[in-house]
Amino acid sequence: MPQPNSVKCLVVDDEPRLRRVLVRLLEGEGFTCVEAGSGTEALEMLQHEQVPLVISDLRMPQMDGVTLLREIIARWPDTAVIVVTAVAEVESAVACLQLGALDYVAKPFHLDEVRARVMQALDKRRLTLELEDYRHNLERRVQEQARRIEELSLERLQALVHFLEEKDPYTRGHSVRVANYSTRIARAMGLPQEVIEVITLGAELHDIGKIGVSEQVLHKEGKLSDAEYRHIMEHPVIGARILAPLMRDVPAALAIVRSHHERLDGRGFPDGLHDSEIPVEVRVVTVADSFDAMTSVRPYRPALSVQKALRELEEGRDRQFHAPAVEAFRAAFPDPAALPVAAPEIQPLHLPALSNHTPRRPLPSD
């Protein structure tokens, strides 16, 4: 409990004589006291300097003790309030306790009673503050622990994505390259750092839904059937479903996972979003993902050259791709020869020409 000489007390009473009696009693116990002659004056003083303890008479002109108590509880809830009442007004004092006063003292004052009531009120205040601090720190620790668990889970999922890609020569390093491209695009667009970090996270995890797609379908060398096409198009939804419990605090990253195959013209999947319905974070990753897909060998087609892939991006501006993101990609990589595209580790397969009709294997820019 705080020592009296470290506690400042505001005594409020419209009768100077009674106010001075309380002040002398409290100062004799080591308290530092200031005085106010009305509730209005007390509020003005509290606005300039908060004190841990207020002792206020109930009956005062302009603003009575009950109104003052309500104001203090509403504006400075950490302040302990003791009300002063005549013996005949004990019921009013009890009502003040229900409003939030910590105790009351009755006139005429007795030193031992005043001392005991004040010390008890300060002790209640200390315990209340300690409890609030404990709850606050406990909530913070729980939140930190939950956040760390989510981070560890995301790290494991990132490791899983990389592991699965390492098993597949067609997609090896795809997520890391897409994350790097996306980060560079976002920086070139001048997006805030916190947005860039979300984009990087979403880009690295964007294809995690392929865990739920049959490898036989993923690696099929020919044209997909209707059922196979629908199956492979489920991977953004599967990925979003997997990550939803872990990405509540980063909905934009989750949107990247679900919507990285959307198109500005509404012909994308899974939701057929149009233009402004697609977040900028998604638009950035769509450009990065499409470029890396086009310049990577896939079982159904050879890799495109960098120049050809860049032309595909330019031709898809404002139809499939966000024009500022395409421009930012070109600005981020002014020398196309320096682009870290995937090496054609497997010789391209000779497959029939792709049809423009569904069901189809996604186009190179998909």
C-alpha angles and dihedrals in degrees: 000000000000116000114248094242089061094051125087117207131195114211114200122193133131091218108079094201095055090041091055091049090058092044092052091048093050096042088051087059092051101263122139108230137198124184138222127186097206143017090253092054090047092055091050090052093048091052089060097039129009118217129198095230134041123182111192137178115233100220112062134135122247093018122017125214094260093056091046090050092052091050094049093047091049097045105027107024093168091064116101113225126199117185125214118219142167117251090254091056098058091119090058090050091052089051088054089054088057089052092054109278110141096216146332138229126207130223131276092053124232117198096223092049094047091048093048095046094047094048091047092050092049090048090052089049092051092050091047092050092047090050092049090048091049092050092047093049091043091053090047092049092047090049091048091049092048090048091050091050089051091048091051090048091050090047090054091048090049089051089049092052091052092046093052091048091050088057090054116063090197095061102026109145093359097129094046092050092047090050091050093047091047093050092051092047092050092050092049089052090054095239118167118269093246090055091048091054091052090049091051091051095047092045093053092051099035096109099041089112089073085081084079096048121093112255088218089061094042092053099038109134099208142047116314123240120234091261093047092049092051090047096053091045089062095072097092090052092046091050093049090049092052094048101038095092091050100043104050089123094048106047091160090061089049089050089055090056093049101037109033089111095053119114131212090237092058095248095112131097156290096007105014092235119187129220108291091028088071112080118233090243089061093046091055094051093044090062093046094045093047094049093050092046091051094049094046127085112249128186091249099047144010122257118273119234117257091250092051091048091050090052089052089054092049093048090050095053114133090000105062103353135050105250096217089052091051090049090048090051091054090046092048091052106033090162107058090192089066094058111120095228123169117274115241094245094168126048111252116257120238103241133169116270113275118254122230090224127087135279089059141140108261112273117253090264093051 
